[in-house]
């Protein structure tokens, strides 16, 4: 699994917008160490990172990128906020929660540009839609925004949330279904847990939360400190440009990208990772092909922030222009 919450605050749009030049740097001769904290162990969602490392894209822009696997799901944003890492992979909801609590962090690009979180049930539960959850037990990881997503999906389907029993199963979402502790879960990813169940011939029913009434959001985002965005814009820009080329290589040859992942994490199942990469390609890039890799839609961020505020997850509605910036993406900026 991967999610869990951490906590933060925001950066003026003008301040972030002024960081770093637009020109696509090729990097200085000496490679600068650059620490990237992953959201979880290396997996298909990180294929572009490992592709860019293996092909030398990062070194060509003057960066020596070192991925770090977090000790726990709350670690990535904390490490960046404390200045112990240059960048973290996290989640849009977690970034907004963190900013709401005062951490001065900002998203500089979307690694996965649509929600992966889903309602999942095994085939023997005969779930045909959200309405079928009435009278059932639904497992979550006990994360507040997952509860809000469940209530939104139920209400959108005309089901009184009081008719559904939410069960905190921690991160044991799949085992809770397999043991019939719950009838369905919300929190697994359609590009991972759902595929895993499918490969095991469990015929899962999968309902993506953004197709069940929850506003769309960027599942995985690249986060830096506001002060680093101001002071080290050229390095952030170089990282994102190299990552964009790594992602393009993943799209061109998913099998080679999975080989690079397996070299980084020998415990991965190649069949599952290859299926996940193939299944995820549409989420790695903007739906609008005219937008650059990593594009974040401020209108979508505003809508999702308002949704979080309406569910009392935030103390004040966030301003997208302060929480995210596309300034450093390929072809963007001044």
C-alpha positions as CSV (number, residue, x, y, z in Angstrom):
1,X,0.0,0.0,0.0
2,X,1.1,3.5,0.1
3,X,-1.0,6.3,1.4
4,X,-1.1,8.0,4.8
5,X,-1.1,11.6,5.7
6,X,1.5,14.3,6.4
7,X,0.9,18.0,6.8
8,X,1.7,21.5,5.2
9,X,1.1,25.2,4.0
10,X,1.7,27.3,0.7
11,X,3.7,29.4,-1.5
12,X,2.6,32.6,-3.3
13,X,2.1,32.0,-7.0
14,X,4.3,34.9,-8.0
15,X,7.1,33.8,-5.7
16,X,7.1,30.3,-7.3
17,X,6.5,31.6,-10.8
18,X,9.6,33.6,-10.7
19,X,11.9,30.7,-9.8
20,X,14.4,29.4,-12.3
21,X,15.0,30.2,-15.9
22,X,13.0,28.6,-18.8
23,X,16.0,27.5,-20.9
24,X,16.5,23.7,-20.9
25,X,19.8,23.3,-19.0
26,X,22.2,20.6,-19.9
27,X,23.9,20.9,-16.6
28,X,27.3,21.7,-15.3
29,X,30.3,19.3,-15.6
30,X,30.2,18.1,-12.0
31,X,27.0,16.2,-11.1
32,X,25.2,17.6,-8.1
33,X,23.7,15.1,-5.6
34,X,19.9,15.1,-5.7
35,X,17.9,13.1,-3.2
36,X,14.4,11.9,-4.2
37,X,12.3,10.3,-1.5
38,X,9.8,7.8,-3.0
39,X,6.3,7.4,-1.8
40,X,6.8,3.6,-1.5
41,X,9.2,0.9,-2.6
42,X,10.2,1.1,-6.3
43,X,7.3,0.1,-8.5
44,X,5.7,0.8,-11.9
45,X,4.7,4.3,-10.8
46,X,8.4,5.1,-10.6
47,X,9.3,3.6,-14.0
48,X,10.2,7.0,-15.5
49,X,12.6,7.8,-12.6
50,X,14.6,4.6,-13.1
51,X,14.5,4.9,-16.8
52,X,16.0,8.4,-16.6
53,X,18.7,7.1,-14.2
54,X,19.6,4.1,-16.3
55,X,19.8,6.0,-19.6
56,X,21.9,8.8,-18.1
57,X,19.3,11.5,-18.5
58,X,19.8,12.9,-15.0
59,X,23.6,12.9,-15.3
60,X,23.3,14.7,-18.6
61,X,21.7,17.6,-16.8
62,X,24.2,17.6,-14.1
63,X,22.3,15.7,-11.4
64,X,23.3,12.5,-9.5
65,X,19.8,11.4,-8.5
66,X,19.5,9.0,-5.5
67,X,16.1,7.5,-4.8
68,X,15.3,6.8,-1.1
69,X,12.6,4.4,0.1
70,X,10.8,5.9,3.0
71,X,10.8,4.3,6.4
72,X,7.0,4.9,6.7
73,X,4.4,6.6,4.5
74,X,4.5,9.8,6.5
75,X,8.3,10.3,6.0
76,X,8.7,11.8,2.5
77,X,7.1,15.2,3.1
78,X,8.7,15.4,6.5
79,X,12.2,14.8,5.1
80,X,11.7,17.4,2.4
81,X,10.3,20.0,4.8
82,X,13.3,19.4,7.1
83,X,15.7,20.0,4.3
84,X,16.9,16.4,4.4
85,X,15.9,15.6,0.8
86,X,15.6,17.7,-2.4
87,X,12.3,16.3,-3.5
88,X,9.6,13.8,-2.5
89,X,7.0,11.9,-4.3
90,X,3.7,12.3,-2.5
91,X,0.0,12.6,-3.1
92,X,-2.1,15.7,-3.9
93,X,-4.4,15.2,-0.9
94,X,-1.5,14.8,1.5
95,X,0.2,17.9,0.2
96,X,-2.9,19.9,0.7
97,X,-3.3,18.5,4.2
98,X,0.3,19.2,5.0
99,X,0.1,22.8,3.7
100,X,-3.0,23.3,5.7
101,X,-1.0,22.5,8.8
102,X,1.8,24.9,7.9
103,X,4.5,23.0,6.0
104,X,5.8,25.3,3.2
105,X,5.9,22.8,0.4
106,X,4.8,23.1,-3.3
107,X,4.1,20.6,-6.0
108,X,6.3,21.2,-9.1
109,X,4.8,18.4,-11.3
110,X,2.5,15.5,-11.5
111,X,4.1,12.0,-11.8
112,X,0.7,10.3,-12.0
113,X,-1.9,12.7,-13.5
114,X,-5.2,11.1,-12.5
115,X,-6.5,9.3,-9.4
116,X,-5.5,5.7,-9.0
117,X,-7.6,5.1,-5.8
118,X,-10.5,2.8,-6.4
119,X,-13.4,0.9,-4.9
120,X,-12.5,-2.8,-5.4
121,X,-14.5,-5.9,-4.7
122,X,-13.8,-9.6,-5.5
123,X,-15.8,-11.1,-8.3
124,X,-17.7,-13.5,-5.9
125,X,-19.2,-10.4,-4.2
126,X,-21.2,-9.6,-7.4
127,X,-20.8,-5.9,-7.1
128,X,-22.1,-4.1,-10.2
129,X,-21.8,-0.5,-8.9
130,X,-21.5,1.8,-5.9
131,X,-25.2,1.3,-5.1
132,X,-24.5,-2.3,-4.4
133,X,-22.5,-1.3,-1.3
134,X,-25.7,-0.6,0.6
135,X,-25.7,-2.9,3.7
136,X,-22.1,-4.0,3.1
137,X,-18.8,-3.6,4.9
138,X,-16.2,-1.5,3.1
139,X,-12.5,-1.5,4.3
140,X,-10.3,1.6,4.2
141,X,-6.9,2.3,5.5
142,X,-8.4,4.6,8.1
143,X,-7.4,7.8,6.3
144,X,-9.8,10.6,6.6
145,X,-9.9,11.6,3.0
146,X,-10.7,8.0,2.0
147,X,-13.7,8.1,4.3
148,X,-14.8,11.3,2.5
149,X,-14.3,9.7,-0.9
150,X,-16.4,6.8,0.2
151,X,-19.2,9.1,1.5
152,X,-19.1,11.1,-1.7
153,X,-19.3,7.9,-3.9
154,X,-22.2,6.6,-1.8
155,X,-24.1,9.9,-1.9
156,X,-23.6,10.2,-5.6
157,X,-25.1,6.8,-6.1
158,X,-28.1,7.6,-3.9
159,X,-27.0,5.5,-1.0
160,X,-27.2,6.8,2.6
161,X,-23.6,6.4,4.0
162,X,-25.1,5.3,7.3
163,X,-26.2,2.1,5.5
164,X,-22.5,1.1,4.8
165,X,-20.2,0.0,7.5
166,X,-16.7,1.4,7.1
167,X,-14.0,-0.8,8.5
168,X,-10.4,0.3,9.2
169,X,-8.3,-2.5,8.0
170,X,-5.1,-0.5,7.9
171,X,-3.0,-1.2,4.8
172,X,-4.3,-4.8,4.6
173,X,-6.9,-4.0,2.0
174,X,-6.4,-7.1,-0.2
175,X,-6.1,-9.6,2.7
176,X,-9.2,-8.1,4.2
177,X,-11.2,-8.9,1.1
178,X,-9.6,-12.4,0.6
179,X,-10.5,-13.3,4.2
180,X,-14.1,-11.9,3.7
181,X,-13.5,-9.5,6.6
182,X,-15.0,-6.8,4.3
183,X,-17.1,-7.0,1.1
184,X,-15.1,-4.3,-0.7
185,X,-12.3,-1.8,-0.1
186,X,-11.6,1.8,-1.0
187,X,-7.9,2.7,-1.2
188,X,-6.4,0.2,-3.5
189,X,-5.1,1.3,-6.9
190,X,-6.6,0.3,-10.2
191,X,-3.1,0.0,-11.7
192,X,-1.8,-2.3,-8.9
193,X,-4.0,-4.0,-6.4
194,X,-6.8,-4.5,-8.9
195,X,-4.3,-5.9,-11.5
196,X,-2.8,-8.2,-8.8
197,X,-6.3,-9.6,-8.1
198,X,-7.0,-9.9,-11.8
199,X,-3.8,-11.9,-12.4
200,X,-4.8,-14.2,-9.5
201,X,-8.1,-14.8,-11.3
202,X,-10.2,-13.2,-8.7
203,X,-12.2,-11.2,-11.3
204,X,-12.3,-7.9,-9.3
205,X,-14.9,-5.2,-9.8
206,X,-13.1,-1.8,-10.0
207,X,-14.7,1.6,-9.6
208,X,-12.4,4.5,-9.9
209,X,-13.2,7.2,-7.3
210,X,-13.1,10.0,-9.9
211,X,-15.8,8.1,-11.8
212,X,-17.9,7.8,-8.7
213,X,-18.3,11.5,-7.9
214,X,-15.0,12.5,-6.3
215,X,-13.3,15.4,-8.2
216,X,-10.3,14.4,-10.2
217,X,-6.8,15.0,-8.7
218,X,-3.2,14.1,-9.3
219,X,-2.5,10.8,-7.5
220,X,1.3,11.3,-7.3
221,X,3.1,14.7,-7.3
222,X,6.7,15.9,-7.0
223,X,7.1,18.1,-4.0
224,X,9.9,20.5,-3.0
225,X,10.2,23.2,-0.3
226,X,9.1,26.7,-1.3
227,X,12.5,28.1,-0.5
228,X,14.2,25.5,-2.7
229,X,11.8,26.4,-5.6
230,X,13.0,30.0,-5.3
231,X,16.7,29.3,-4.8
232,X,17.2,26.2,-6.9
233,X,14.8,26.5,-9.8
234,X,17.4,25.6,-12.4
235,X,18.0,22.2,-10.7
236,X,14.3,21.5,-10.4
237,X,13.8,22.4,-14.0
238,X,16.7,20.1,-15.0
239,X,15.3,17.2,-13.0
240,X,11.9,17.5,-14.6
241,X,13.2,17.8,-18.1
242,X,15.3,14.7,-17.6
243,X,12.4,12.8,-16.0
244,X,10.2,13.8,-19.0
245,X,12.7,12.0,-21.3
246,X,12.7,9.0,-19.0
247,X,8.9,8.8,-19.1
248,X,9.0,9.1,-22.9
249,X,11.4,6.1,-22.9
250,X,8.9,4.1,-20.7
251,X,6.2,4.8,-23.2
252,X,8.4,3.7,-26.1
253,X,9.6,0.5,-24.5
254,X,7.7,-0.6,-21.4
255,X,9.5,-3.9,-21.2
256,X,13.0,-2.3,-21.0
257,X,11.6,0.1,-18.3
258,X,10.4,-2.8,-16.2
259,X,13.9,-4.4,-16.5
260,X,15.3,-1.3,-15.0
261,X,12.8,-1.4,-12.2
262,X,13.7,-5.1,-11.4
263,X,17.3,-4.1,-11.2
264,X,16.4,-1.6,-8.5
265,X,14.0,-4.0,-6.7
266,X,14.6,-7.7,-7.1
267,X,11.5,-8.6,-5.1
268,X,9.1,-7.2,-7.8
269,X,7.0,-9.6,-9.9
270,X,7.9,-8.8,-13.5
271,X,4.5,-9.9,-14.9
272,X,2.6,-7.6,-12.5
273,X,5.0,-4.6,-13.0
274,X,4.8,-4.9,-16.8
275,X,1.0,-5.1,-16.6
276,X,1.0,-2.1,-14.3
277,X,3.2,0.0,-16.6
278,X,1.1,-0.9,-19.7
279,X,-2.1,-0.1,-17.8
280,X,-0.7,3.1,-16.4
281,X,0.7,4.8,-19.5
282,X,-2.4,7.0,-19.9
283,X,-2.0,8.3,-16.4
284,X,1.6,9.1,-16.8
285,X,0.9,11.8,-19.4
286,X,-1.6,14.6,-19.7
287,X,-4.9,13.8,-21.4
288,X,-4.3,16.9,-23.5
289,X,-1.3,16.1,-25.7
290,X,-0.5,19.8,-26.1
291,X,0.4,20.0,-22.4
292,X,3.9,19.0,-21.1
293,X,4.7,16.0,-19.0
294,X,4.0,16.8,-15.4
295,X,1.2,19.3,-16.2
296,X,-1.1,20.2,-13.3
297,X,-4.4,21.8,-13.9
298,X,-5.0,24.6,-11.4
299,X,-8.7,24.5,-11.9
300,X,-8.8,20.8,-11.0
301,X,-6.6,21.5,-7.9
302,X,-9.0,24.3,-6.9
303,X,-12.0,22.0,-7.3
304,X,-10.4,19.2,-5.3
305,X,-9.3,21.6,-2.6
306,X,-12.8,22.9,-2.3
307,X,-14.1,19.3,-2.0
308,X,-11.6,18.6,0.8
309,X,-12.6,21.8,2.6
310,X,-16.3,20.9,2.2
311,X,-15.6,17.6,4.0
312,X,-13.9,19.4,6.8
313,X,-10.5,17.9,5.9
314,X,-8.9,21.4,5.7
315,X,-9.4,24.4,7.9
316,X,-9.5,26.8,4.9
317,X,-10.0,26.3,1.1
318,X,-6.5,26.1,-0.5
319,X,-5.5,28.3,-3.4
320,X,-4.1,26.1,-6.2
321,X,-1.7,28.8,-7.5
322,X,0.0,28.6,-4.1
323,X,0.1,24.8,-3.7
324,X,1.4,23.9,-7.2
325,X,3.3,25.4,-10.1
326,X,4.0,24.3,-13.7
327,X,6.8,26.9,-14.0
328,X,9.6,24.2,-14.2
329,X,8.0,21.8,-16.7
330,X,9.4,21.5,-20.2
331,X,8.6,24.5,-22.3
332,X,7.1,26.4,-19.4
333,X,8.2,29.4,-17.4
334,X,9.7,32.7,-18.5
